[in-house]
Structure formats: structure tokens, C-alpha cells
Amino acid sequence: MTKFSQYNFNDAINKSLKEIHFDEPTQVQEAVISLVNKKKDIIVQSETGSGKTHAFLLPAMNALTDKQEVQLLIATPSRELAYQIYEDTQAILKNYPEEYNAFIFVGGSDRERQKRKLDAHQPQIAIGTPGRLWDLIRENDLHVENVQRYVVDEADMTLDMGFLNDVDSITNKLPENREMMVFSATIPQKLEPFLKKYMHGPQRVEIKNGTVIPKNVDNWLMFTHGRDKKEIIYQLMTIGEPYLVLVFANTKKTVDEIYNYLRGKGMKVARIHGGLSPRERKRTMKQVENMEYQFVVATDLAARGIDISGVSHVINAEIPVDLDFLIHRIGRTGRNKMSGTAITFYEPGEEHKVDEIEHMGIKFVPKDIKNDEIVDAVERDRRVHRKADQEKLDTKLVGFVKKQKNKRKPGYKKKIKQAIDAEHRQQRKVRIRQDRRQERDERRKKNNS
């Protein structure tokens, strides 16, 4: 089994690794560190929580010199993720000489102060959100002409949040011979032109989990039956002794509603969403890390950009519009091989969404709450829904079924089943399109109100 001690890191890094109790590399770290050392352009596809931050930090920091110039540049789409990487960097720099520095540049912070700091001296490591990094580079405050290694972290999220133009501008200002590393949970097709434009024969690394949901995470499904979800969340929080509960909702409005309801019940609860000021979000995160809060309600901003240690329970109050986000949400619990529980709510009419999630390879165990206890449940509601779908077959399909039965030719049963399956797939596609259209319209109305 590989140990970090085998990588010939400098004494400062080895001492820091010992202090943060890092002994053995994760799968992604083992795959990536040697490639970074060889200065290879790499595209790494790996899930959140796999340890990819240290996969690029450790070898890149091992190559730093004491020259007061930016040698490692890291662009990441959210302030929270930038702060997380910055803190990981500081934990390693702790045992370096004082002339080694990392600076963080994010929106919502004092740009003039950042400029004065850069006038004094340039750091070896610059970490930030694309918009702020580009502003400082464009105005010649942050000097990137000697960058040796360039990291684009959470590239799919960068694309989703509309930051790719800024990243494109930043990349265009870097030296031609710099090493470029792109890390992402997924590699969307829309990202490929950017990768081809700037990367030189990149080596692709894909780390696949054995299962979509780790075996140490209990993955439950709860049918709300039109009940008040806020009340169910309160019940789940007060059954047993959860260590740290992270509740996800799709919108800031819903987060606020759950937050206010739980506070009204006398619970000490935190909230995290994009409507809060950067200072307030940072303060809240620090309080959560210090275990001042046991319950946190958040939007998907937290699923991709925040690493909260010790989450024992994740509650999905709503199924996310982008179903891939469910994996990132559930990935907040069960970290470091600890046990965890993920609970997903679904309402009447959302059975097809559950079907789609299961088609992604995510398996659920149906649960319910009775007499203040969590019990096994029967999925009769979803079966009823499927039966109703079968009863609503297109009239042409009904005629086809009758005709095939009358013909009684060899293989007629197979043809009937294929036709019915095709009709069901079409019906699901139509429902999904309608639901997503309705959700987009509702979001627009909320944003405009």
C-alpha cells in the first residue's frame, strides 16, 4: 500500500501531512501526483470528496521556489470552495519558511486592499474565483507571466455558473509552457472546445466509484403524501441523535422557509445560500466547523463548494432540478469511511423523477415515520402510478396490442412489450420536459418578484 512518505516531498510538507494525519493517498491522489510531477496536462474526472484538492496541491507546492512570483494559480467557481482550498493550502504552508505565501481573491472582498497587498509582493500561490482573478490580471495587479502550474477546479460547475469566459481570458494570459490541470466531477460536451484550445495532449484520469452511493451510506426514500415537509424534517432531526444534519432545498426561498420553521421550533439552525453576504456565509461556515450548529439548511451551493466535516445525515427536502446534484448532495455524508444516512423526499407526481434517479444507478430503501420511529415502507404509491401509466396507453397502442394478440404470431408478446416500453419512455420524457419547463418558469417568476 502506497504511503505519502514514498513521494519524496520536502520536509515541510511531510511535517504538515503528519500534523493533519494524512498517511495514505486516496485513489485520485495516487493516480494524479506522479503525473503532476512529470508536468503533464491532465483532465481528472472524480467525484466530490475523493481527495482531488490535495492531489494537485501536494506535488505543485513541493515544486515551489522562494521567488516572489505567482507559480501556482488556482481558479474555482465559488467563494466557499476557494476558501476551502486556501485553508488546505495554509495547513500545508504552516511549516514552510515565512517567505512562502498564498493569497485568496474572491468577489465580495475589498479589491483595493487586495491591490495594495499585491503591490507589496506577489504570492507563490494565487487562489480565487474567475471573475476576481481576471479583474486583477487584466489591471496588471496580479502577475501571472511566470505561472508554472494552473488548476481549473470544479470545471463543470464553472461552466454551469457562466464563468467559462473569465477562465478563458485568464488562460489566454498564461505562459504557453505552463502545466494545466482540470478537475471536475463530470466533463460536459460543452467543455471540450475549451480543453482542446488550451491543453497539450492531456492525459485523462477517471476515478470511478464502485457504486454511485458508498456502501457506508444508508440511502432512504420518503414519500411525503402531501404532508408538510418542514414538519417531517423536524421529526427526523429529533429522532435519535444525529451528529450533524445538512438539509438541501432547491431555492433560497425554500431554505429560508425551512430555516424559519426550525428556528420557530426552538432549534439552533444555520442557513447557507447565495442570498447571504459573503461575510455572513463565511462566518456561518466557520461556526458550523466549530460545531456551534448541529443543523444546516442550504442550497446546492453547499453541495459543490463546501466541505463540512462530520455530516451524519443529509436530507433532500426537494429532488434537485439537475438530478446529478443529488449525488453531490449525498456525497456530503459518509466521508472518510464513516457511516452516514441520506434521506430524499418525493411528492405525488414525482415518481418519474425517482425512476430517473434509479436509472442512474442510485438505489433507495423506502422508509416512513410512524409513532416517532423510522420504519420500512412499501412502495405501493409508485406501483399505483406505474399501473395508471399503463392504463393511460395511447389509443393507437391499445389497438396495436389487440391486433398483435389476435395474430398470435411468434414473438408477438415481445413486440407488445417493446411497444408498451417505448410508449412509457415517451410518456416519461414528456412529463420530465413539462416538469422542467414548469420549474424554470417558477424560478423566473421568483427571480423577477
C-alpha positions as CSV (number, residue, x, y, z in Angstrom):
1,M,0.0,0.0,0.0
2,T,1.4,3.4,-1.0
3,K,2.3,5.9,1.7
4,F,2.8,9.7,1.3
5,S,6.3,9.2,2.7
6,Q,7.2,7.4,-0.6
7,Y,6.7,10.6,-2.7
8,N,9.9,12.4,-1.6
9,F,8.0,15.5,-0.6
10,N,10.1,18.2,1.1
11,D,10.4,18.2,4.9
12,A,7.8,21.0,5.4
13,I,5.1,19.1,3.5
14,N,5.9,15.8,5.3
15,K,5.7,17.5,8.7
16,S,2.3,19.2,7.7
17,L,0.9,15.8,6.4
18,K,1.8,14.3,9.8
19,E,0.1,17.1,11.7
20,I,-3.2,16.7,9.6
21,H,-3.0,12.9,9.9
22,F,-2.6,12.2,6.2
23,D,-0.8,8.9,5.8
24,E,-2.1,7.1,2.7
25,P,-3.1,8.8,-0.5
26,T,-6.6,8.3,-1.9
27,Q,-7.2,6.7,-5.3
28,V,-7.3,10.0,-7.1
29,Q,-4.2,11.3,-5.3
30,E,-2.2,8.1,-6.2
31,A,-3.3,8.5,-9.9
32,V,-2.5,12.2,-10.2
33,I,0.6,13.0,-8.1
34,S,3.1,11.3,-10.4
35,L,1.5,13.0,-13.5
36,V,1.8,16.4,-11.9
37,N,5.4,15.7,-11.1
38,K,6.0,15.0,-14.8
39,K,4.4,18.3,-15.7
40,K,1.7,16.6,-17.8
41,D,-1.5,18.4,-18.7
42,I,-4.3,16.4,-17.1
43,I,-8.1,16.2,-17.1
44,V,-9.3,14.5,-13.9
45,Q,-12.8,13.3,-13.5
46,S,-13.5,12.4,-9.9
47,E,-16.4,12.8,-7.5
48,T,-16.6,15.4,-4.8
49,G,-14.9,14.1,-1.6
50,S,-12.4,11.9,-3.4
51,G,-9.4,14.0,-2.2
52,K,-8.6,15.8,-5.5
53,T,-7.6,19.1,-3.8
54,H,-4.5,17.5,-2.3
55,A,-3.9,15.6,-5.5
56,F,-2.8,18.8,-7.1
57,L,-1.8,20.8,-4.1
58,L,0.9,18.5,-2.7
59,P,3.0,18.0,-5.9
60,A,2.6,21.6,-7.0
61,M,3.6,23.0,-3.6
62,N,6.5,20.6,-3.5
63,A,7.9,22.3,-6.6
64,L,7.6,25.9,-5.3
65,T,10.6,28.2,-5.0
66,D,11.1,31.2,-2.8
67,K,10.8,33.6,-5.7
68,Q,8.2,36.3,-5.1
69,E,6.1,35.4,-8.2
70,V,2.9,33.5,-8.8
71,Q,3.9,29.9,-9.6
72,L,0.6,28.1,-8.9
73,L,-2.7,29.6,-10.0
74,I,-6.0,28.0,-8.9
75,A,-9.4,29.1,-10.3
76,T,-12.5,27.8,-8.7
77,P,-16.2,28.8,-9.2
78,S,-17.4,29.5,-5.7
79,R,-16.0,31.6,-2.8
80,E,-16.6,28.8,-0.4
81,L,-14.5,26.3,-2.4
82,A,-11.8,29.0,-2.8
83,Y,-11.7,29.4,1.0
84,Q,-11.6,25.6,1.5
85,I,-8.7,25.3,-0.9
86,Y,-7.0,28.3,0.8
87,E,-7.3,26.7,4.2
88,D,-6.0,23.4,2.9
89,T,-3.0,25.3,1.4
90,Q,-2.4,27.2,4.7
91,A,-2.4,23.8,6.6
92,I,0.5,22.7,4.4
93,L,2.3,26.1,4.3
94,K,2.3,26.1,8.1
95,N,5.8,24.5,8.2
96,Y,7.3,26.4,5.3
97,P,9.6,29.5,5.8
98,E,7.6,32.7,6.1
99,E,8.6,33.9,2.6
100,Y,6.2,31.4,1.1
101,N,2.7,32.8,0.7
102,A,-0.8,32.0,-0.6
103,F,-3.3,34.8,-1.3
104,I,-7.0,34.4,-1.9
105,F,-9.0,36.6,-4.3
106,V,-12.8,36.4,-4.3
107,G,-15.7,38.6,-5.1
108,G,-17.4,40.4,-2.2
109,S,-14.0,41.2,-0.6
110,D,-12.1,44.5,-0.6
111,R,-10.4,44.8,-4.1
112,E,-8.4,47.9,-3.2
113,R,-6.9,46.1,-0.2
114,Q,-6.0,43.2,-2.4
115,K,-4.3,45.5,-4.9
116,R,-2.2,47.1,-2.1
117,K,-1.2,43.7,-0.9
118,L,-0.1,42.7,-4.4
119,D,1.8,45.9,-4.8
120,A,3.8,44.9,-1.7
121,H,4.7,41.5,-3.1
122,Q,3.3,38.7,-5.3
123,P,2.4,35.3,-3.7
124,Q,3.7,32.0,-4.9
125,I,0.1,30.7,-4.8
126,A,-2.9,32.6,-6.0
127,I,-6.4,31.1,-5.4
128,G,-9.6,32.7,-6.4
129,T,-12.9,32.9,-8.3
130,P,-12.6,33.5,-12.0
131,G,-14.2,37.0,-12.1
132,R,-11.9,38.5,-9.4
133,L,-8.8,36.8,-10.7
134,W,-9.4,38.1,-14.2
135,D,-10.1,41.7,-12.9
136,L,-6.7,41.7,-11.1
137,I,-4.8,40.1,-14.0
138,R,-6.4,42.5,-16.5
139,E,-5.5,45.5,-14.5
140,N,-1.9,44.2,-14.1
141,D,-2.2,43.8,-10.3
142,L,-1.7,40.0,-10.3
143,H,1.3,39.0,-12.4
144,V,0.9,35.6,-14.0
145,E,3.6,35.6,-16.6
146,N,5.7,33.1,-14.7
147,V,2.9,30.7,-13.6
148,Q,4.2,27.1,-13.9
149,R,1.0,25.2,-12.9
150,Y,-2.6,26.2,-13.5
151,V,-5.6,24.5,-11.9
152,V,-9.2,24.8,-13.0
153,D,-11.2,23.2,-10.2
154,E,-14.8,22.0,-10.5
155,A,-14.8,22.8,-14.2
156,D,-18.4,21.6,-14.8
157,M,-19.6,24.0,-12.1
158,T,-17.5,26.8,-13.7
159,L,-19.4,26.1,-16.9
160,D,-22.8,25.9,-15.3
161,M,-22.3,29.2,-13.4
162,G,-21.2,31.1,-16.5
163,F,-17.6,31.7,-15.6
164,L,-16.0,30.0,-18.6
165,N,-15.4,33.3,-20.4
166,D,-13.4,34.6,-17.5
167,V,-11.4,31.3,-17.2
168,D,-10.8,31.6,-21.0
169,S,-9.4,35.1,-20.6
170,I,-7.2,34.1,-17.7
171,T,-5.8,31.1,-19.5
172,N,-5.0,33.2,-22.6
173,K,-2.7,35.3,-20.4
174,L,-0.6,32.4,-19.1
175,P,2.7,31.2,-20.4
176,E,2.5,28.7,-23.2
177,N,4.6,26.1,-21.4
178,R,2.6,26.1,-18.1
179,E,1.1,22.8,-16.9
180,M,-2.7,22.8,-16.9
181,M,-4.8,20.6,-14.6
182,V,-8.6,20.5,-15.0
183,F,-10.6,18.7,-12.2
184,S,-14.3,18.0,-12.4
185,A,-17.0,15.6,-11.3
186,T,-18.3,15.4,-14.9
187,I,-16.8,16.5,-18.2
188,P,-19.8,18.0,-20.2
189,Q,-19.5,18.1,-24.0
190,K,-19.7,21.9,-23.9
191,L,-16.4,22.0,-22.0
192,E,-14.5,20.0,-24.7
193,P,-13.7,23.0,-27.0
194,F,-12.1,24.9,-24.1
195,L,-10.0,21.8,-23.2
196,K,-8.8,21.3,-26.8
197,K,-7.9,25.0,-27.2
198,Y,-5.6,25.2,-24.2
199,M,-4.4,21.8,-23.2
200,H,-1.4,20.0,-24.9
201,G,-2.1,16.2,-25.3
202,P,-3.8,16.0,-21.9
203,Q,-3.9,12.7,-20.1
204,R,-7.3,11.8,-18.8
205,V,-7.8,10.2,-15.4
206,E,-11.2,9.0,-14.5
207,I,-11.8,7.6,-11.0
208,K,-15.0,5.6,-10.8
209,N,-16.6,4.7,-7.5
210,G,-17.5,1.1,-7.1
211,T,-21.1,2.2,-6.5
212,V,-22.7,5.6,-7.0
213,I,-23.6,5.7,-3.3
214,P,-21.0,4.4,-1.0
215,K,-21.9,1.2,1.0
216,N,-21.4,3.0,4.3
217,V,-24.3,5.4,3.4
218,D,-27.9,4.3,4.1
219,N,-29.9,5.8,1.2
220,W,-33.6,6.3,2.1
221,L,-36.6,7.4,0.2
222,M,-39.6,9.0,1.8
223,F,-43.0,9.7,0.2
224,T,-44.4,12.9,1.7
225,H,-48.1,12.1,0.9
226,G,-48.7,15.8,0.8
227,R,-47.6,16.3,4.4
228,D,-45.7,19.4,5.5
229,K,-42.1,18.6,4.6
230,K,-40.9,21.1,7.3
231,E,-42.6,19.0,10.0
232,I,-41.1,15.8,8.6
233,I,-37.6,17.4,8.7
234,Y,-38.2,18.4,12.3
235,Q,-39.2,14.9,13.2
236,L,-36.1,13.4,11.5
237,M,-33.9,15.9,13.4
238,T,-35.3,14.9,16.7
239,I,-35.4,11.1,16.2
240,G,-32.2,9.5,17.5
241,E,-29.1,11.6,18.0
242,P,-27.8,12.9,14.6
243,Y,-24.3,14.4,14.9
244,L,-24.6,17.0,12.1
245,V,-27.6,17.3,9.7
246,L,-27.4,19.0,6.3
247,V,-30.7,19.8,4.7
248,F,-30.9,20.7,1.0
249,A,-33.6,22.7,-0.9
250,N,-33.6,24.0,-4.4
251,T,-34.2,27.7,-3.8
252,K,-33.2,30.4,-1.3
253,K,-36.9,30.9,-0.6
254,T,-37.4,27.3,0.5
255,V,-34.2,27.3,2.5
256,D,-35.5,30.4,4.4
257,E,-38.9,28.8,5.0
258,I,-37.3,25.6,6.5
259,Y,-34.8,27.7,8.5
260,N,-37.5,29.9,9.9
261,Y,-39.8,26.9,10.8
262,L,-37.0,25.1,12.6
263,R,-36.0,28.2,14.5
264,G,-39.6,28.6,15.5
265,K,-39.4,25.1,17.0
266,G,-36.5,26.3,19.2
267,M,-33.7,24.6,17.2
268,K,-30.4,26.3,16.7
269,V,-30.0,26.1,12.9
270,A,-27.8,27.7,10.3
271,R,-28.6,28.5,6.7
272,I,-26.3,28.9,3.7
273,H,-27.4,30.3,0.3
274,G,-26.4,32.8,-2.4
275,G,-28.7,35.5,-0.9
276,L,-26.5,36.0,2.1
277,S,-23.4,38.3,2.0
278,P,-20.0,36.6,1.5
279,R,-19.0,37.7,5.0
280,E,-22.2,36.1,6.6
281,R,-21.7,32.9,4.6
282,K,-18.0,32.7,5.7
283,R,-18.9,33.4,9.3
284,T,-21.7,30.7,9.3
285,M,-19.3,28.1,7.8
286,K,-16.7,28.8,10.5
287,Q,-19.4,28.4,13.2
288,V,-20.5,25.1,11.6
289,E,-16.9,23.9,11.5
290,N,-16.6,24.8,15.2
291,M,-19.7,22.7,15.9
292,E,-21.8,25.8,17.0
293,Y,-24.6,24.4,14.9
294,Q,-25.9,20.9,14.6
295,F,-28.4,21.6,11.8
296,V,-27.7,23.4,8.5
297,V,-30.1,24.2,5.7
298,A,-28.6,25.1,2.3
299,T,-29.0,25.3,-1.4
300,D,-26.8,23.4,-3.8
301,L,-24.1,26.0,-3.5
302,A,-23.1,23.9,-0.4
303,A,-23.2,20.6,-2.3
304,R,-20.4,21.5,-4.6
305,G,-18.5,24.3,-2.9
306,I,-18.4,23.5,0.8
307,D,-16.7,20.6,2.7
308,I,-18.4,20.3,6.1
309,S,-16.7,17.5,8.1
310,G,-18.7,15.1,10.2
311,V,-22.1,15.2,8.4
312,S,-24.1,12.2,9.7
313,H,-27.3,13.0,7.9
314,V,-28.3,14.6,4.6
315,I,-31.9,15.4,4.0
316,N,-33.1,16.3,0.5
317,A,-36.2,18.3,1.1
318,E,-36.6,18.5,-2.7
319,I,-35.3,16.5,-5.6
320,P,-32.8,18.8,-7.4
321,V,-33.7,20.0,-10.9
322,D,-30.4,18.7,-12.2
323,L,-30.5,15.1,-10.9
324,D,-26.7,14.9,-10.9
325,F,-26.7,17.3,-8.0
326,L,-28.3,14.5,-5.9
327,I,-25.1,12.6,-6.0
328,H,-23.1,15.6,-4.8
329,R,-25.6,16.2,-2.0
330,I,-25.5,12.6,-0.8
331,G,-21.7,12.8,-1.1
332,R,-21.6,15.3,1.9
333,T,-22.2,12.3,4.3
334,G,-20.3,9.1,4.8
335,R,-16.9,10.9,4.3
336,N,-13.6,9.2,5.4
337,K,-15.4,5.8,5.5
338,M,-17.7,6.9,8.4
339,S,-21.3,5.8,8.3
340,G,-24.0,8.2,7.0
341,T,-27.6,8.5,6.2
342,A,-29.2,10.2,3.2
343,I,-32.9,10.8,3.0
344,T,-34.7,12.0,-0.1
345,F,-38.3,13.3,-0.1
346,Y,-40.6,12.9,-3.1
347,E,-44.2,14.1,-3.7
348,P,-47.1,12.7,-5.6
349,G,-46.4,13.3,-9.3
350,E,-42.6,12.9,-8.8
351,E,-42.4,9.2,-9.3
352,H,-40.9,9.6,-12.7
353,K,-38.0,11.6,-11.2
354,V,-37.3,8.7,-8.8
355,D,-37.3,6.3,-11.7
356,E,-34.8,8.5,-13.5
357,I,-32.5,8.6,-10.4
358,E,-32.7,4.9,-10.0
359,H,-31.8,4.6,-13.7
360,M,-28.6,6.5,-12.8
361,G,-27.7,3.6,-10.5
362,I,-28.8,5.1,-7.2
363,K,-30.7,2.6,-5.1
364,F,-33.2,3.6,-2.4
365,V,-34.7,1.9,0.6
366,P,-38.3,3.2,1.2
367,K,-38.9,4.5,4.7
368,D,-41.6,6.2,6.6
369,I,-42.2,7.7,10.1
370,K,-44.7,6.1,12.4
371,N,-45.1,6.8,16.1
372,D,-41.9,8.8,16.1
373,E,-39.9,5.9,14.6
374,I,-38.4,5.4,11.2
375,V,-39.9,2.2,9.7
376,D,-39.7,0.3,6.4
377,A,-42.3,1.4,3.9
378,V,-43.9,-0.3,0.9
379,E,-43.6,1.5,-2.5
380,R,-47.3,0.9,-3.3
381,D,-47.8,4.5,-4.4
382,R,-45.1,4.3,-7.1
383,R,-46.5,1.0,-8.3
384,V,-50.0,2.5,-8.5
385,H,-48.5,5.3,-10.5
386,R,-47.0,2.9,-13.0
387,K,-50.2,1.0,-13.3
388,A,-52.0,4.2,-14.0
389,D,-49.5,4.9,-16.8
390,Q,-50.2,1.5,-18.3
391,E,-53.9,2.2,-18.2
392,K,-53.4,5.5,-20.0
393,L,-51.8,4.0,-23.1
394,D,-52.3,5.8,-26.3
395,T,-55.4,4.5,-28.1
396,K,-53.3,3.6,-31.2
397,L,-51.1,1.4,-28.9
398,V,-54.2,-0.3,-27.4
399,G,-55.3,-1.2,-31.0
400,F,-51.8,-2.5,-31.7
401,V,-51.9,-4.7,-28.6
402,K,-55.3,-6.1,-29.6
403,K,-54.1,-6.7,-33.2
404,Q,-51.0,-8.5,-32.1
405,K,-52.9,-10.7,-29.7
406,N,-55.3,-11.7,-32.4
407,K,-52.5,-12.5,-34.9
408,R,-50.8,-14.8,-32.3
409,K,-47.6,-14.8,-34.4
410,P,-44.3,-16.0,-32.9
411,G,-42.7,-13.2,-30.9
412,Y,-46.0,-11.2,-30.5
413,K,-45.6,-10.9,-26.7
414,K,-42.1,-9.5,-27.2
415,K,-43.4,-6.9,-29.7
416,I,-46.2,-5.9,-27.4
417,K,-43.8,-5.4,-24.5
418,Q,-41.4,-3.4,-26.7
419,A,-44.2,-1.2,-27.9
420,I,-45.5,-0.6,-24.3
421,D,-42.0,0.1,-23.0
422,A,-41.4,2.6,-25.8
423,E,-44.7,4.3,-25.0
424,H,-43.8,4.5,-21.3
425,R,-40.4,6.0,-22.2
426,Q,-42.1,8.6,-24.4
427,Q,-44.6,9.5,-21.6
428,R,-41.8,9.9,-19.1
429,K,-39.8,12.1,-21.4
430,V,-42.9,14.3,-21.9
431,R,-43.5,14.5,-18.2
432,I,-39.9,15.3,-17.5
433,R,-39.9,18.1,-20.1
434,Q,-43.1,19.5,-18.7
435,D,-41.8,19.4,-15.1
436,R,-38.6,21.1,-16.0
437,R,-40.3,23.7,-18.0
438,Q,-42.7,24.4,-15.1
439,E,-39.7,24.6,-12.7
440,R,-37.9,27.0,-14.9
441,D,-41.0,29.2,-15.2
442,E,-41.4,29.2,-11.4
443,R,-37.7,30.1,-10.9
444,R,-38.1,33.0,-13.4
445,K,-41.2,34.3,-11.5
446,K,-39.4,34.0,-8.2
447,N,-36.3,35.8,-9.5
448,N,-38.5,38.6,-11.1
449,S,-40.6,39.1,-8.0
